[in-house]
Amino acid sequence: MNVKNSIKLFLIVFIIAFVSYVALNGLPLWGPYEILPLGQQIRQGLDLKGGLYVVYEAKMESGDKDKDSKIDGAIRVIRNRLDKEGQNEATIAKQGENRIQVEIPGIKNPRELADILAKPAVLEFESPEGEIIITGKDVKTAVPAYGQGHTPIVDFELHPEGAKKFGEATTKYKGQIIKILLDKNPISTPVVNSAILGGKGIIEGMKDIDEAKRIANLIESGALPVDLEQAETRTIGATLGVNALNRAIQAGIIGIAAVLLFMLIFYRLPGLVADFALLVYMIIVMIVLAAAKITLTLPGIAGIILSVGMAVDANVIIFERIKEEIKSGKTIIASLDSGFNKAFRAILDSNITTLIAAFVLLYFGTGPIQGFAKTLIIGILASMFTAIAFTRFVLKLVLGLNLKNKWLYGA
């Protein structure tokens, strides 16, 4: 028995077992730092977690040459508003030529947020003569706060050019009213008591601090470059998402367990190694999903399960070739090398064609289709590594333990 091979196998098993434990249970580090379980790190999509699904349609003229740039700008504004609302898990995608699809998992107040996203949010300071002094573009920062008497306000700071214009206006209209309009509606009508020359001021008139937060958010995120209208709105309950996830997990466990048993029965020792490689494959996929912050959906789970089948299919091709080589009279080590080498081209061709299809779906698809494509691509790349490189490496280590009975290799 090769001692070095035994040590290598032990280290591989130990590392995989340790990583699996951390992936399932997390790991406290020092102080407040810890590694969370992968189940908590992986983002869950709308169909798993429940939430809000909205499709906005941009109102533009048919011959508008800036249509694409306006849609892209609207997507950026929506992303900014969602980030300020703490909805970092939301996904935003262009749908067709003039629609924007927004999915926000786990949201508690869907209708209110849907209205905030499509709000024009045009802030204007209007003089007594009805002229616009400055707009929201001149505002550098806008922060909700409490003013005198613990009343909610928005504390704002202007860019230098806006501060100059505002200073001139407050000097000119001292003792008069400068209206503050949001989407042409007055939200505050303060009297100018003194010139404001420092570029800082406040907006009053909010009923509570939540309204002050919303207005500050809208001002900072900027005005939408195009008017949006809700074309479709759906609210998905968390219970539906949880049930769907549980059923998907049960189906996946049953399917994978059947595959593991099949490989063990039909291919014996190589099948056992392939089962171990499949565990490594699952860990790699989960780590990539968590690290890349990819939102997992039901179609995404389907992509993972499909790539599991492809990983097993690759092993089946390899092991059948190994069995043929053994039956032809070659030694086990020679059969192992020959089986992997001869099966490699067929496995590579099939995976590349599937990858091409997955990239096409990723480029042209939206929402769930992209989720399926992303997990399929990750799964294919991980399966090629585990089925070809990892399985071959471990099998060679096993051969070094003098386990050379042909029956163990299915022959």
DOKEVEX-34969 format. One record per residue (C-alpha): residue number from 1; z, y, x. Coordinates in steps of 0.25 Angstrom, whole numbers. Each point is the difference from the previous one (the first is absolute). Layout:
<sites>
SITE seq z y x
SITE NUM Z Y X
...
</sites>
This chain:
<sites>
SITE seq z y x
SITE 1 0 0 0
SITE 2 -4 14 5
SITE 3 13 8 1
SITE 4 -8 13 1
SITE 5 -7 -3 -13
SITE 6 13 -4 -7
SITE 7 6 14 4
SITE 8 -13 7 -5
SITE 9 1 -7 -13
SITE 10 14 3 -2
SITE 11 -2 14 3
SITE 12 -11 1 -10
SITE 13 8 -6 -11
SITE 14 12 8 3
SITE 15 -8 13 0
SITE 16 -7 -3 -13
SITE 17 13 -4 -6
SITE 18 7 13 4
SITE 19 -12 8 -5
SITE 20 0 -7 -13
SITE 21 15 2 -2
SITE 22 -2 15 3
SITE 23 -12 1 -9
SITE 24 8 -6 -12
SITE 25 14 6 3
SITE 26 -2 12 9
SITE 27 8 3 12
SITE 28 11 10 2
SITE 29 -1 7 14
SITE 30 9 11 4
SITE 31 7 11 -8
SITE 32 -8 3 -12
SITE 33 -13 -6 5
SITE 34 -5 -13 -5
SITE 35 -13 -9 -3
SITE 36 -2 -1 -14
SITE 37 -5 -13 -6
SITE 38 -15 0 -2
SITE 39 2 -2 -15
SITE 40 6 14 0
SITE 41 -10 6 10
SITE 42 -13 -4 -7
SITE 43 -5 10 -10
SITE 44 -2 -6 -14
SITE 45 -11 4 -9
SITE 46 -1 5 -14
SITE 47 -2 -14 -6
SITE 48 12 -5 7
SITE 49 10 11 0
SITE 50 -4 7 -13
SITE 51 -3 15 0
SITE 52 -11 10 -4
SITE 53 -16 -2 1
SITE 54 -7 13 -2
SITE 55 -15 3 1
SITE 56 -4 15 1
SITE 57 -14 6 -3
SITE 58 -4 12 7
SITE 59 -7 11 -8
SITE 60 -12 5 8
SITE 61 -14 4 -3
SITE 62 -10 -11 2
SITE 63 -7 7 12
SITE 64 12 4 7
SITE 65 -3 -2 15
SITE 66 14 0 4
SITE 67 4 -11 -9
SITE 68 4 -10 11
SITE 69 8 10 8
SITE 70 7 5 -13
SITE 71 4 -14 -4
SITE 72 5 -3 14
SITE 73 8 13 0
SITE 74 6 -4 -14
SITE 75 4 -13 6
SITE 76 7 7 12
SITE 77 8 9 -10
SITE 78 4 -12 -9
SITE 79 5 -7 13
SITE 80 8 12 4
SITE 81 6 1 -14
SITE 82 4 -15 0
SITE 83 6 1 14
SITE 84 9 12 -5
SITE 85 4 -8 -12
SITE 86 4 -12 9
SITE 87 -11 -9 -5
SITE 88 -5 -5 14
SITE 89 -4 -13 -5
SITE 90 -11 6 -10
SITE 91 -14 -4 3
SITE 92 -11 10 -3
SITE 93 -15 -3 0
SITE 94 -13 6 -4
SITE 95 -7 -7 -12
SITE 96 -14 2 -2
SITE 97 -6 14 2
SITE 98 10 9 -7
SITE 99 13 -8 -3
SITE 100 13 -2 8
SITE 101 8 -13 -2
SITE 102 15 1 2
SITE 103 10 -11 0
SITE 104 15 3 1
SITE 105 9 -12 1
SITE 106 15 0 -4
SITE 107 -1 14 -7
SITE 108 11 3 -10
SITE 109 -6 12 -7
SITE 110 -15 -3 -1
SITE 111 -5 11 -10
SITE 112 7 11 7
SITE 113 -6 -3 14
SITE 114 -14 -3 -6
SITE 115 0 15 -5
SITE 116 5 5 13
SITE 117 -11 -7 8
SITE 118 -11 7 -8
SITE 119 6 14 -2
SITE 120 -9 11 6
SITE 121 12 7 6
SITE 122 -6 13 2
SITE 123 11 10 4
SITE 124 -3 15 -1
SITE 125 8 13 2
SITE 126 -6 10 -10
SITE 127 1 15 1
SITE 128 4 9 -12
SITE 129 -15 4 0
SITE 130 -4 -15 -2
SITE 131 -5 -2 15
SITE 132 3 -12 8
SITE 133 9 4 12
SITE 134 1 -14 7
SITE 135 -2 -15 -4
SITE 136 6 -13 3
SITE 137 -8 -1 12
SITE 138 8 12 6
SITE 139 13 -8 -1
SITE 140 4 -7 12
SITE 141 12 -8 -5
SITE 142 7 -1 -14
SITE 143 14 -6 -1
SITE 144 8 -2 -12
SITE 145 14 6 1
SITE 146 11 6 -8
SITE 147 1 16 -1
SITE 148 11 9 -5
SITE 149 8 -6 -12
SITE 150 -4 -14 5
SITE 151 -14 2 -7
SITE 152 -11 -8 5
SITE 153 -11 7 8
SITE 154 -12 -3 9
SITE 155 2 7 14
SITE 156 -13 3 6
SITE 157 -6 5 13
SITE 158 -14 6 2
SITE 159 -10 -1 11
SITE 160 -2 13 8
SITE 161 -12 5 -8
SITE 162 7 -3 -13
SITE 163 13 6 5
SITE 164 -8 13 3
SITE 165 -7 1 -13
SITE 166 13 -3 -8
SITE 167 8 10 8
SITE 168 -11 11 -3
SITE 169 1 -4 -15
SITE 170 15 0 -1
SITE 171 0 14 7
SITE 172 -11 5 -10
SITE 173 6 -6 -13
SITE 174 15 3 3
SITE 175 8 0 -13
SITE 176 -12 -7 -8
SITE 177 -2 -14 -3
SITE 178 -8 -10 8
SITE 179 -3 -12 -8
SITE 180 0 -14 6
SITE 181 -10 -9 -7
SITE 182 -1 -15 1
SITE 183 -13 -5 -6
SITE 184 -2 14 -7
SITE 185 14 -2 -6
SITE 186 11 10 3
SITE 187 12 -8 7
SITE 188 7 13 5
SITE 189 -1 15 -3
SITE 190 9 6 10
SITE 191 1 15 2
SITE 192 -2 5 15
SITE 193 13 6 4
SITE 194 -4 2 14
SITE 195 -12 -3 9
SITE 196 -1 -14 5
SITE 197 -5 1 15
SITE 198 5 -12 6
SITE 199 -9 -10 -7
SITE 200 11 -7 -7
SITE 201 4 0 -15
SITE 202 5 -8 -12
SITE 203 -6 -5 -13
SITE 204 9 0 -12
SITE 205 -1 -5 -14
SITE 206 2 -15 1
SITE 207 9 -7 -10
SITE 208 6 -10 10
SITE 209 -1 -4 14
SITE 210 -10 -11 -3
SITE 211 -10 10 -5
SITE 212 2 8 12
SITE 213 -3 -13 9
SITE 214 -13 -2 -8
SITE 215 -5 14 1
SITE 216 3 0 15
SITE 217 -7 -13 2
SITE 218 -12 5 -8
SITE 219 -1 13 8
SITE 220 2 -7 14
SITE 221 -10 -11 -3
SITE 222 -10 10 -4
SITE 223 -10 2 -11
SITE 224 -10 -11 -4
SITE 225 -14 4 4
SITE 226 -5 -6 -13
SITE 227 5 -2 -14
SITE 228 5 -14 -3
SITE 229 1 -6 -14
SITE 230 7 -13 -3
SITE 231 -11 -10 -3
SITE 232 10 -13 -1
SITE 233 15 -2 1
SITE 234 7 -13 0
SITE 235 15 -3 2
SITE 236 3 -14 5
SITE 237 14 -5 -3
SITE 238 8 -5 12
SITE 239 3 -13 -8
SITE 240 -14 -3 -1
SITE 241 -2 2 15
SITE 242 12 -8 4
SITE 243 -5 -12 -9
SITE 244 -14 1 6
SITE 245 6 0 14
SITE 246 9 -12 -3
SITE 247 -11 -8 -6
SITE 248 -9 4 12
SITE 249 11 -4 10
SITE 250 2 -14 -7
SITE 251 -15 -3 0
SITE 252 0 4 15
SITE 253 11 -9 3
SITE 254 -5 -12 -8
SITE 255 -14 2 6
SITE 256 5 1 15
SITE 257 10 -11 -2
SITE 258 -11 -9 -5
SITE 259 -9 4 12
SITE 260 11 -3 10
SITE 261 3 -13 -6
SITE 262 -15 -4 1
SITE 263 -2 4 14
SITE 264 13 -8 4
SITE 265 -5 -12 -7
SITE 266 -15 0 4
SITE 267 1 5 14
SITE 268 15 -4 4
SITE 269 4 7 13
SITE 270 -12 10 1
SITE 271 3 3 -15
SITE 272 15 2 3
SITE 273 -5 10 11
SITE 274 -9 7 -10
SITE 275 11 1 -10
SITE 276 8 7 11
SITE 277 -12 9 3
SITE 278 -1 3 -15
SITE 279 15 6 1
SITE 280 -4 8 12
SITE 281 -12 5 -8
SITE 282 9 4 -12
SITE 283 9 8 9
SITE 284 -11 7 7
SITE 285 -6 5 -13
SITE 286 13 5 -6
SITE 287 3 7 13
SITE 288 -14 7 0
SITE 289 2 4 -15
SITE 290 13 6 3
SITE 291 -4 7 13
SITE 292 -13 6 -6
SITE 293 7 4 -13
SITE 294 -10 -7 -8
SITE 295 3 -1 -15
SITE 296 0 -14 -5
SITE 297 -6 -3 -14
SITE 298 -3 -13 -8
SITE 299 -14 0 6
SITE 300 6 2 13
SITE 301 8 -12 -1
SITE 302 -13 -8 -5
SITE 303 -6 5 13
SITE 304 11 -6 8
SITE 305 0 -13 -7
SITE 306 -15 -1 2
SITE 307 1 3 15
SITE 308 11 -11 1
SITE 309 -11 -10 -6
SITE 310 -9 5 11
SITE 311 10 -2 11
SITE 312 2 -15 -5
SITE 313 -15 -2 -2
SITE 314 -1 4 15
SITE 315 10 -10 4
SITE 316 -6 -11 -8
SITE 317 -14 2 7
SITE 318 7 0 13
SITE 319 9 -13 -3
SITE 320 -12 -7 -5
SITE 321 -8 3 12
SITE 322 12 -5 9
SITE 323 1 -13 -8
SITE 324 -15 -3 2
SITE 325 1 3 15
SITE 326 12 -10 1
SITE 327 -7 -11 -8
SITE 328 -12 2 9
SITE 329 9 -5 12
SITE 330 4 13 6
SITE 331 14 3 5
SITE 332 9 8 -9
SITE 333 0 12 9
SITE 334 -15 0 2
SITE 335 -2 -2 -16
SITE 336 9 12 -2
SITE 337 -8 9 9
SITE 338 -13 -5 -5
SITE 339 5 1 -15
SITE 340 4 14 1
SITE 341 -13 4 8
SITE 342 -9 -6 -10
SITE 343 7 5 -12
SITE 344 1 14 5
SITE 345 -14 5 -3
SITE 346 1 -5 -14
SITE 347 13 7 -2
SITE 348 -4 13 6
SITE 349 -13 1 -8
SITE 350 7 -3 -13
SITE 351 11 10 3
SITE 352 -9 11 4
SITE 353 -8 -1 -13
SITE 354 12 1 -8
SITE 355 5 12 8
SITE 356 -13 7 -2
SITE 357 1 -2 -15
SITE 358 15 5 1
SITE 359 -4 12 7
SITE 360 -11 3 -10
SITE 361 11 -1 -11
SITE 362 9 9 8
SITE 363 -11 11 1
SITE 364 -6 0 -14
SITE 365 12 -5 -8
SITE 366 12 8 -6
SITE 367 14 -3 -3
SITE 368 3 -15 -2
SITE 369 -13 -4 6
SITE 370 4 7 13
SITE 371 13 -6 0
SITE 372 -6 -14 -1
SITE 373 -10 4 11
SITE 374 11 5 10
SITE 375 9 -13 -2
SITE 376 -12 -9 2
SITE 377 -4 7 13
SITE 378 14 -1 5
SITE 379 1 -14 -4
SITE 380 -13 -4 6
SITE 381 3 6 14
SITE 382 14 -6 0
SITE 383 -5 -14 -5
SITE 384 -11 0 11
SITE 385 11 2 11
SITE 386 10 -10 -6
SITE 387 -11 -11 -3
SITE 388 -8 1 13
SITE 389 9 6 11
SITE 390 15 -3 -4
SITE 391 -3 -14 -6
SITE 392 -8 -4 13
SITE 393 11 5 9
SITE 394 11 -7 -7
SITE 395 -8 -13 -1
SITE 396 -2 0 15
SITE 397 15 2 2
SITE 398 3 -12 -10
SITE 399 -10 -9 9
SITE 400 8 4 12
SITE 401 12 -8 -7
SITE 402 -8 -13 1
SITE 403 -2 -1 -15
SITE 404 -14 -6 2
SITE 405 0 -11 -10
SITE 406 -13 1 -8
SITE 407 6 -3 -13
SITE 408 8 13 1
SITE 409 -13 8 1
SITE 410 -6 -6 -13
SITE 411 -9 -9 7
</sites>
